[in-house]
């Protein structure tokens, strides 16, 4: 159900830039699964190619500053597009907030961890590695650290962090067993334009 709510407004936005034979979309890693589906629908309906590149918002920000040829940028942090617009590197008045995200503690279904304790559950001695996105350039990594800091857990858990290049790589660490837990994004609401 959530994918449909998201797919419609983004799909409509992609239709507005369909004049080119191919569009290049830079999308934050938390949008990976949704955008693969959206791109396929766009290509089928419009006949144009949608080249979706998934990565960290911070890396895309620096790439766009250095001339990367993206037609659309879906960032997990609205500050990056705001800075690009301020620097006249984005089409004026094209910026809008498409979703609001929160973070959640993600554990495998087989985990015995008592997640009702919230983030403090990560203090359990059975937790050896916690995957988060790299806070140097991934907004959800910064959000994870801020949440841990607000509960005074950041320093206690710092040695357990496994940093992913982006949130998708952090998820892969849990899926592969290289980390037992992750602090993961959850898009809590969608915005319409």
MARBA-3410 file (N, C-alpha, C, O; in Angstrom, 1 decimal):
193
0.8,-1.2,0.0,0.0,0.0,0.0,0.9,1.3,0.0,0.6,2.2,-0.7 ~ 1.9,1.3,0.8,2.7,2.5,0.9,3.4,2.8,-0.5,3.5,3.9,-0.8 ~ 3.8,1.7,-1.2,4.4,2.0,-2.5,3.5,2.7,-3.5,4.0,3.5,-4.2 ~ 2.2,2.4,-3.4,1.3,3.0,-4.3,1.2,4.5,-4.0,1.1,5.3,-4.9 ~ 1.1,4.8,-2.7,1.0,6.2,-2.3,2.2,7.0,-2.8,2.1,8.1,-3.3
3.3,6.4,-2.8,4.6,7.0,-3.2,4.7,7.1,-4.7,5.1,8.1,-5.3 ~ 4.4,6.0,-5.3,4.6,5.9,-6.8,3.8,6.9,-7.6,4.3,7.4,-8.5 ~ 2.6,7.2,-7.2,1.8,8.1,-8.0,2.4,9.5,-8.1,2.6,10.0,-9.2 ~ 2.7,10.2,-7.0,3.2,11.5,-7.2,4.5,11.6,-7.9,4.8,12.5,-8.7 ~ 5.4,10.6,-7.6,6.7,10.6,-8.3,6.6,10.3,-9.7,7.2,10.9,-10.6
5.7,9.3,-10.1,5.5,9.0,-11.5,5.0,10.2,-12.2,5.4,10.4,-13.4 ~ 4.1,10.9,-11.7,3.6,12.1,-12.3,4.7,13.1,-12.5,4.7,13.8,-13.6 ~ 5.6,13.2,-11.6,6.7,14.2,-11.7,7.6,13.7,-12.9,8.1,14.6,-13.6 ~ 7.9,12.4,-13.0,8.7,11.9,-14.0,8.1,12.2,-15.4,8.8,12.5,-16.4 ~ 6.7,12.1,-15.5,6.1,12.4,-16.7,6.3,13.8,-17.2,6.4,14.1,-18.4
6.5,14.7,-16.3,6.7,16.1,-16.6,8.0,16.4,-17.2,8.2,17.4,-17.9 ~ 9.0,15.5,-17.0,10.3,15.7,-17.6,10.6,14.7,-18.8,11.7,14.5,-19.2 ~ 9.5,14.2,-19.3,9.6,13.1,-20.3,9.9,13.6,-21.7,10.0,12.8,-22.6 ~ 10.2,14.9,-21.9,10.5,15.4,-23.3,11.8,14.8,-23.8,11.9,14.6,-25.0 ~ 12.7,14.5,-23.0,14.0,13.9,-23.4,13.9,12.4,-23.7,13.0,11.8,-23.2
14.7,11.9,-24.6,14.7,10.5,-24.8,15.1,9.7,-23.6,14.6,8.6,-23.4 ~ 15.9,10.2,-22.8,16.3,9.6,-21.6,16.5,10.6,-20.4,16.9,11.7,-20.7 ~ 16.0,10.2,-19.3,16.2,11.1,-18.1,17.1,10.4,-17.1,17.0,9.1,-17.0 ~ 17.9,11.1,-16.4,18.8,10.6,-15.4,18.3,11.1,-14.1,18.2,12.3,-13.8 ~ 18.1,10.1,-13.2,17.5,10.4,-11.9,18.5,9.9,-10.8,18.9,8.8,-10.8
18.9,10.9,-9.9,19.7,10.6,-8.8,18.7,10.4,-7.6,18.0,11.3,-7.2 ~ 18.7,9.2,-7.0,17.7,8.9,-5.9,18.5,8.4,-4.7,19.3,7.6,-4.8 ~ 18.1,8.9,-3.5,18.6,8.5,-2.3,18.4,7.0,-2.1,17.4,6.4,-2.6 ~ 19.3,6.3,-1.5,19.3,4.8,-1.4,18.0,4.3,-0.7,17.6,3.2,-1.0 ~ 17.4,5.0,0.1,16.2,4.5,0.7,15.0,4.4,-0.3,14.0,3.8,0.1
15.2,4.9,-1.4,14.1,4.9,-2.5,14.4,3.8,-3.5,13.7,3.7,-4.5 ~ 15.4,3.0,-3.3,15.9,2.0,-4.2,14.7,1.1,-4.8,14.5,1.1,-6.0 ~ 14.0,0.5,-4.0,13.0,-0.5,-4.4,11.8,0.2,-5.1,11.3,-0.2,-6.2 ~ 11.4,1.3,-4.5,10.3,2.1,-5.1,10.7,2.6,-6.5,9.8,2.6,-7.4 ~ 11.9,3.1,-6.6,12.2,3.8,-7.9,12.5,2.7,-9.0,12.3,3.1,-10.2
12.9,1.5,-8.7,13.0,0.5,-9.7,11.7,0.3,-10.4,11.6,0.2,-11.6 ~ 10.6,0.2,-9.6,9.3,0.0,-10.0,8.8,1.2,-10.8,8.2,1.1,-11.9 ~ 9.0,2.4,-10.3,8.6,3.6,-10.9,9.2,3.8,-12.3,8.6,4.1,-13.3 ~ 10.5,3.5,-12.4,11.3,3.6,-13.6,10.7,2.7,-14.7,10.5,3.0,-15.8 ~ 10.4,1.4,-14.3,9.8,0.5,-15.2,8.5,0.9,-15.7,8.2,0.8,-16.9
7.7,1.4,-14.8,6.3,1.9,-15.3,6.5,3.1,-16.2,5.8,3.2,-17.2 ~ 7.4,4.0,-15.8,7.6,5.2,-16.7,8.1,4.8,-18.1,7.5,5.3,-19.1 ~ 9.0,3.9,-18.2,9.5,3.5,-19.5,8.4,2.8,-20.3,8.3,3.0,-21.5 ~ 7.6,2.0,-19.6,6.5,1.3,-20.3,5.5,2.3,-20.9,5.1,2.2,-22.0 ~ 5.1,3.2,-20.0,4.1,4.2,-20.4,4.6,5.2,-21.4,3.9,5.6,-22.4
5.8,5.8,-21.2,6.3,6.9,-21.9,7.1,6.5,-23.1,7.3,7.3,-24.1 ~ 7.8,5.3,-23.1,8.7,4.9,-24.1,10.0,5.5,-24.0,10.9,5.4,-24.9 ~ 10.3,6.3,-23.0,11.6,6.9,-22.7,12.3,6.1,-21.7,11.7,5.4,-20.9 ~ 13.6,6.2,-21.7,14.5,5.5,-20.7,14.6,6.3,-19.5,14.9,7.5,-19.6 ~ 14.5,5.7,-18.3,14.7,6.4,-17.0,15.9,5.7,-16.4,15.9,4.6,-15.9
17.1,6.4,-16.4,18.3,5.9,-15.8,18.3,6.3,-14.4,18.6,7.5,-14.1 ~ 18.0,5.4,-13.5,17.9,5.7,-12.0,19.2,5.3,-11.4,19.6,4.1,-11.4 ~ 19.9,6.2,-10.8,21.2,5.9,-10.1,20.9,6.1,-8.6,20.4,7.1,-8.1 ~ 21.2,5.0,-7.8,20.9,5.0,-6.4,22.2,5.3,-5.6,23.2,4.7,-6.0 ~ 22.1,6.1,-4.6,23.3,6.4,-3.8,23.0,7.2,-2.6,21.8,7.4,-2.3
24.0,7.8,-2.0,23.8,8.6,-0.9,23.6,10.1,-1.3,24.2,10.5,-2.3 ~ 22.7,10.7,-0.6,22.3,12.1,-1.0,23.5,13.0,-1.0,23.6,13.9,-1.9 ~ 24.4,12.9,0.0,25.6,13.7,0.1,26.5,13.6,-1.1,27.0,14.6,-1.6 ~ 26.7,12.3,-1.5,27.5,12.1,-2.7,26.9,12.7,-4.0,27.6,13.3,-4.8 ~ 25.6,12.6,-4.1,24.9,13.2,-5.3,25.1,14.7,-5.2,25.3,15.3,-6.3
24.9,15.3,-4.1,25.1,16.7,-3.9,26.4,17.2,-4.5,26.5,18.1,-5.2 ~ 27.5,16.5,-4.1,28.8,16.9,-4.5,29.0,16.6,-6.0,29.6,17.4,-6.7 ~ 28.4,15.6,-6.5,28.5,15.3,-8.0,27.8,16.3,-8.8,28.3,16.8,-9.8 ~ 26.6,16.7,-8.3,25.8,17.8,-9.0,26.6,19.1,-9.0,26.6,19.8,-10.0 ~ 27.2,19.4,-7.9,28.0,20.6,-7.8,29.1,20.6,-8.8,29.6,21.7,-9.3
29.6,19.4,-9.1,30.7,19.3,-10.1,30.2,18.9,-11.5,31.0,18.5,-12.3 ~ 29.0,19.2,-11.8,28.5,19.0,-13.1,27.8,17.7,-13.5,27.6,17.5,-14.7 ~ 27.6,16.8,-12.6,26.9,15.6,-13.0,25.6,15.9,-13.6,24.8,16.7,-13.2 ~ 25.3,15.2,-14.7,24.1,15.5,-15.6,22.9,14.8,-15.1,22.4,13.9,-15.8 ~ 22.3,15.1,-14.0,21.1,14.6,-13.5,19.9,15.5,-13.9,20.0,16.7,-13.8
18.8,14.9,-14.3,17.6,15.7,-14.5,16.7,15.8,-13.3,16.1,16.9,-13.1 ~ 16.8,14.8,-12.4,16.0,14.9,-11.2,16.9,14.4,-10.0,17.7,13.5,-10.2 ~ 16.7,15.0,-8.8,17.4,14.6,-7.6,16.4,14.4,-6.5,15.8,15.4,-6.1 ~ 16.3,13.2,-6.0,15.5,12.9,-4.9,16.4,12.6,-3.7,17.0,11.5,-3.6 ~ 16.5,13.6,-2.8,17.4,13.5,-1.7,16.7,13.1,-0.4,15.5,13.4,-0.2
17.4,12.4,0.5,16.9,12.1,1.8,17.0,13.2,2.7,16.6,13.1,3.9 ~ 17.7,14.3,2.3,17.9,15.5,3.2,17.6,16.7,2.3,18.3,17.0,1.3 ~ 16.5,17.4,2.7,16.1,18.6,1.9,17.2,19.7,1.8,17.1,20.5,0.9 ~ 18.1,19.7,2.7,19.1,20.7,2.7,20.0,20.7,1.5,20.5,21.7,1.0 ~ 20.3,19.5,1.0,21.1,19.4,-0.2,20.5,20.0,-1.4,21.1,20.9,-2.1
19.2,19.7,-1.8,18.6,20.4,-2.9,18.4,21.9,-2.6,18.5,22.7,-3.6 ~ 18.2,22.3,-1.4,18.1,23.8,-1.1,19.4,24.5,-1.4,19.4,25.6,-1.9 ~ 20.5,23.8,-1.0,21.8,24.4,-1.3,22.0,24.5,-2.9,22.6,25.5,-3.4 ~ 21.6,23.5,-3.6,21.8,23.5,-5.0,20.9,24.6,-5.7,21.4,25.3,-6.6 ~ 19.7,24.8,-5.2,18.9,25.8,-5.7,19.4,27.2,-5.4,19.4,28.1,-6.2
20.0,27.4,-4.2,20.6,28.6,-3.8,21.8,29.0,-4.6,22.1,30.1,-4.9 ~ 22.5,28.0,-5.1,23.7,28.1,-5.9,23.3,28.2,-7.4,24.2,28.2,-8.3 ~ 22.1,28.2,-7.7,21.6,28.3,-9.1,22.0,27.0,-9.9,22.2,27.1,-11.1 ~ 22.1,25.9,-9.2,22.4,24.6,-9.8,21.2,23.7,-9.9,21.3,22.5,-10.3 ~ 20.0,24.3,-9.7,18.7,23.6,-9.8,17.7,24.6,-10.4,17.9,25.8,-10.2
16.8,24.0,-11.1,15.7,24.9,-11.6,15.0,25.6,-10.5,14.5,25.0,-9.6 ~ 14.9,26.9,-10.6,14.2,27.7,-9.6,12.8,27.2,-9.4,12.0,26.9,-10.3 ~ 12.4,27.2,-8.1,11.0,26.8,-7.7,10.6,25.4,-8.0,9.5,25.1,-8.1 ~ 11.6,24.5,-8.3,11.3,23.1,-8.5,11.4,22.3,-7.3,11.1,21.1,-7.3 ~ 11.9,22.8,-6.2,12.1,22.1,-5.0,10.8,21.9,-4.2,10.0,22.8,-4.0
10.6,20.6,-3.8,9.5,20.4,-2.8,9.8,19.1,-2.0,10.6,18.3,-2.4 ~ 9.2,19.1,-0.9,9.4,17.9,0.0,8.4,16.8,-0.4,7.2,17.0,-0.4 ~ 9.0,15.7,-0.8,8.1,14.6,-1.3,7.8,13.6,-0.2,6.8,12.8,-0.4 ~ 8.5,13.5,0.9,8.2,12.6,1.9,8.8,13.0,3.2,9.8,13.8,3.2 ~ 8.4,12.5,4.3,9.0,12.7,5.6,9.4,11.4,6.2,8.6,10.5,6.3
10.7,11.2,6.5,11.2,10.0,7.0,11.5,10.0,8.5,11.7,11.0,9.1 ~ 11.4,8.8,9.0,11.8,8.6,10.4,12.8,7.4,10.4,13.0,6.7,9.4 ~ 13.4,7.1,11.5,14.2,5.9,11.6,13.6,4.9,12.5,12.9,5.2,13.4 ~ 13.9,3.6,12.3,13.5,2.5,13.1,14.6,1.6,13.3,15.6,1.6,12.6 ~ 14.5,0.8,14.3,15.4,-0.3,14.6,15.0,-1.5,13.8,13.9,-2.0,14.0
15.9,-2.0,13.0,15.6,-3.1,12.1,16.4,-4.3,12.6,17.6,-4.3,12.7 ~ 15.7,-5.4,12.9,16.4,-6.6,13.3,15.8,-7.8,12.5,14.6,-7.7,12.1 ~ 16.5,-8.8,12.3,16.0,-10.0,11.6,14.8,-10.6,12.4,14.7,-10.5,13.6 ~ 13.9,-11.3,11.7,12.7,-11.9,12.3,13.2,-12.9,13.4,12.4,-13.2,14.3 ~ 14.3,-13.5,13.2,14.8,-14.5,14.1,15.4,-14.0,15.4,15.8,-14.7,16.3
15.5,-12.6,15.5,16.2,-12.0,16.6,15.4,-12.2,17.9,14.2,-12.2,18.0 ~ 16.2,-12.4,19.0,15.6,-12.6,20.3,15.6,-11.2,21.1,15.2,-11.1,22.2 ~ 16.2,-10.2,20.4,16.3,-8.9,21.1,14.9,-8.3,21.4,14.0,-8.4,20.6 ~ 14.8,-7.7,22.6,13.6,-7.1,23.1,13.5,-5.7,22.5,14.0,-4.8,23.1 ~ 12.9,-5.6,21.3,12.8,-4.3,20.7,11.8,-3.3,21.3,11.8,-2.1,20.9
11.1,-3.8,22.3,10.2,-2.9,23.0,11.0,-1.9,23.8,10.4,-0.9,24.3 ~ 12.3,-2.1,24.0,13.2,-1.2,24.8,13.6,-0.1,23.9,14.4,0.8,24.4 ~ 13.3,-0.1,22.6,13.7,0.9,21.7,15.2,0.8,21.4,15.8,-0.3,21.4 ~ 15.9,2.0,21.2,17.3,1.9,20.9,18.2,1.4,22.0,19.2,0.9,21.7 ~ 17.7,1.5,23.2,18.5,1.0,24.3,18.6,-0.6,24.3,19.5,-1.1,24.9
17.8,-1.2,23.5,17.9,-2.7,23.2,19.3,-3.0,22.6,19.8,-4.1,22.8 ~ 19.9,-2.0,22.0,21.2,-2.2,21.3,22.3,-2.4,22.3,23.4,-2.8,22.0 ~ 22.1,-2.1,23.6,23.1,-2.3,24.7,23.2,-3.8,25.1,24.1,-4.2,25.8 ~ 22.2,-4.6,24.6,22.2,-6.0,24.9,23.6,-6.6,24.5,24.1,-6.3,23.4 ~ 24.2,-7.4,25.4,25.5,-8.0,25.1,25.5,-8.9,23.8,26.6,-9.2,23.3
24.3,-9.4,23.4,24.3,-10.2,22.1,24.5,-9.4,20.9,24.7,-9.9,19.8 ~ 24.4,-8.0,21.0,24.6,-7.2,19.8,26.1,-6.8,19.7,26.6,-6.1,20.6 ~ 26.7,-7.2,18.6,28.1,-7.0,18.4,28.3,-5.9,17.3,29.3,-5.2,17.3 ~ 27.4,-5.9,16.3,27.6,-5.0,15.2,26.2,-4.3,14.8,25.2,-5.0,14.8 ~ 26.3,-3.0,14.6,25.1,-2.3,14.3,25.4,-1.5,13.0,26.3,-0.7,12.9
24.6,-1.8,12.0,24.8,-1.1,10.7,24.0,0.2,10.6,22.8,0.3,11.0 ~ 24.8,1.2,10.2,24.1,2.5,9.9,24.8,3.1,8.7,25.9,2.7,8.3 ~ 24.1,4.0,8.0,24.6,4.6,6.9,25.7,5.6,7.3,25.6,6.1,8.5 ~ 26.7,5.8,6.5,27.8,6.7,6.9,27.3,8.1,7.1,26.8,8.8,6.2 ~ 27.4,8.6,8.3,26.9,10.0,8.6,27.6,11.1,7.9,27.2,12.3,7.9
28.8,10.8,7.4,29.6,11.9,6.7,28.8,12.4,5.4,29.0,13.5,5.0 ~ 28.0,11.5,4.8,27.3,11.9,3.6,25.9,11.3,3.4,25.3,11.5,2.4 ~ 25.5,10.5,4.4,24.1,9.9,4.3,23.2,10.5,5.4,23.5,10.3,6.6 ~ 22.2,11.2,5.0,21.3,11.8,6.0,20.7,10.8,7.1,20.6,11.2,8.2 ~ 20.4,9.6,6.7,19.9,8.6,7.7,21.0,8.2,8.6,20.7,7.8,9.8
22.2,8.3,8.2,23.3,8.0,9.2,23.4,9.1,10.2,23.6,8.8,11.4 ~ 23.2,10.4,9.8,23.2,11.5,10.7,22.0,11.4,11.6,22.1,11.7,12.8 ~ 20.9,11.0,11.1,19.7,10.8,11.9,19.8,9.7,12.9,19.4,9.9,14.1 ~ 20.5,8.6,12.5,20.7,7.5,13.5,21.6,8.0,14.6,21.3,7.7,15.8 ~ 22.7,8.7,14.3,23.6,9.2,15.4,22.8,10.2,16.3,23.0,10.2,17.5
22.0,11.1,15.7,21.3,12.0,16.5,20.3,11.3,17.4,20.2,11.7,18.6 ~ 19.7,10.3,16.9,18.7,9.6,17.8,19.5,8.9,18.9,19.0,8.9,20.1 ~ 20.6,8.3,18.6,21.4,7.6,19.7,21.9,8.6,20.7,22.0,8.4,21.9 ~ 22.4,9.8,20.2,22.9,10.8,21.0,21.8,11.3,22.0,22.1,11.6,23.1 ~ 20.6,11.5,21.4,19.5,12.0,22.3,19.2,11.1,23.4,18.6,11.5,24.5
19.5,9.8,23.3,19.3,8.8,24.3,20.6,8.5,25.0,20.6,7.5,25.8 ~ 21.6,9.3,24.8,22.9,9.1,25.4,23.5,7.7,25.2,24.1,7.1,26.1 ~ 23.3,7.2,24.0,23.8,5.9,23.6,24.9,5.9,22.6,25.6,4.9,22.4 ~ 25.1,7.0,21.9,26.1,7.1,20.8,27.5,6.7,21.2,28.1,5.9,20.5 ~ 28.0,7.2,22.3,29.3,6.8,22.8,29.4,5.4,23.2,30.4,4.7,23.0
28.4,4.9,23.9,28.3,3.5,24.4,28.3,2.5,23.2,28.8,1.4,23.4 ~ 27.8,2.9,22.1,27.6,1.9,21.0,28.6,2.2,19.8,28.6,1.3,18.9 ~ 29.3,3.2,19.9,30.2,3.6,18.7,31.1,2.5,18.2,31.2,2.4,17.0 ~ 31.7,1.7,19.1,32.6,0.7,18.7,31.8,-0.5,17.9,32.5,-1.3,17.3 ~ 30.5,-0.5,18.0,29.8,-1.5,17.3,29.3,-1.1,15.9,28.7,-2.0,15.2
29.5,0.1,15.5,29.0,0.6,14.2,29.7,0.0,13.1,31.0,-0.1,13.1 ~ 29.0,-0.4,12.1,29.5,-0.8,10.8,28.8,0.2,9.8,27.6,0.2,9.7 ~ 29.7,1.0,9.1,29.2,2.0,8.3,29.0,1.6,6.9,29.9,1.1,6.2 ~ 27.8,1.8,6.4,27.5,1.5,5.0,27.7,2.8,4.2,27.5,3.9,4.7 ~ 28.1,2.7,2.9,28.2,3.8,2.1,26.9,4.6,2.0,26.9,5.9,1.9
25.8,3.9,2.1,24.5,4.5,2.1,23.5,3.5,2.8,24.0,2.5,3.3 ~ 22.3,3.9,2.9,21.4,3.1,3.8,21.1,1.7,3.1,20.9,0.7,3.9 ~ 21.2,1.6,1.8,21.0,0.3,1.2,22.2,-0.7,1.6,21.9,-1.9,1.8 ~ 23.4,-0.1,1.6,24.5,-1.0,2.0,24.4,-1.4,3.4,24.8,-2.5,3.8 ~ 23.9,-0.5,4.3,23.7,-0.8,5.7,22.8,-2.0,5.8,22.9,-2.9,6.6
21.7,-2.0,5.0,20.7,-3.1,5.0,21.4,-4.4,4.6,21.1,-5.4,5.1 ~ 22.2,-4.3,3.6,22.9,-5.5,3.1,23.8,-6.1,4.1,23.9,-7.3,4.2 ~ 24.4,-5.3,5.0,25.2,-5.8,6.1,24.4,-6.7,7.0,24.8,-7.7,7.5 ~ 23.1,-6.3,7.3,22.2,-7.1,8.1,21.8,-8.4,7.4,21.8,-9.5,7.9 ~ 21.4,-8.2,6.1,21.0,-9.3,5.3,22.0,-10.4,5.1,21.7,-11.6,5.1
23.3,-9.9,5.1,24.4,-10.9,4.9,24.9,-11.5,6.2,25.7,-12.4,6.1 ~ 24.5,-10.9,7.3,25.0,-11.4,8.6,26.2,-10.6,9.1,26.8,-11.0,10.1 ~ 26.7,-9.6,8.3,27.9,-8.9,8.7,27.5,-7.9,9.9,28.4,-7.3,10.4 ~ 26.3,-7.7,10.1,25.8,-6.9,11.3,24.5,-7.5,11.7,23.7,-8.1,10.9 ~ 24.2,-7.5,13.0,23.0,-8.1,13.5,21.8,-7.2,13.5,20.6,-7.6,13.4
22.0,-5.9,13.5,21.0,-4.9,13.6,21.3,-3.7,12.7,22.4,-3.5,12.3 ~ 20.3,-2.9,12.4,20.5,-1.7,11.6,19.5,-0.6,12.1,18.4,-0.9,12.6 ~ 19.9,0.6,12.0,19.0,1.7,12.2,18.6,2.2,10.8,19.5,2.6,10.0 ~ 17.4,2.0,10.5,16.9,2.0,9.1,15.8,3.1,8.9,15.1,3.4,9.9 ~ 15.7,3.7,7.7,14.7,4.7,7.5,13.3,4.1,7.3,13.1,2.9,6.8
12.3,4.8,7.6,10.9,4.5,7.4,10.3,5.8,6.9,10.2,6.8,7.7 ~ 9.7,5.8,5.7,9.1,7.0,5.2,7.7,7.1,5.9,6.8,6.3,5.5 ~ 7.6,8.0,6.8,6.4,8.0,7.7,5.2,8.7,7.0,4.0,8.5,7.4 ~ 5.5,9.6,6.1,4.4,10.3,5.4,4.8,10.8,4.1,6.0,11.0,3.8 ~ 3.9,10.8,3.2,4.1,11.3,1.8,3.5,12.6,1.6,2.4,12.9,2.1
4.2,13.5,0.8,3.7,14.8,0.6,3.3,14.9,-0.9,3.9,14.3,-1.7 ~ 2.2,15.6,-1.1,1.7,15.8,-2.5,2.0,17.2,-2.9,2.0,18.2,-2.1 ~ 2.3,17.4,-4.2,2.5,18.7,-4.7,1.4,19.1,-5.6,1.4,20.1,-6.2
END
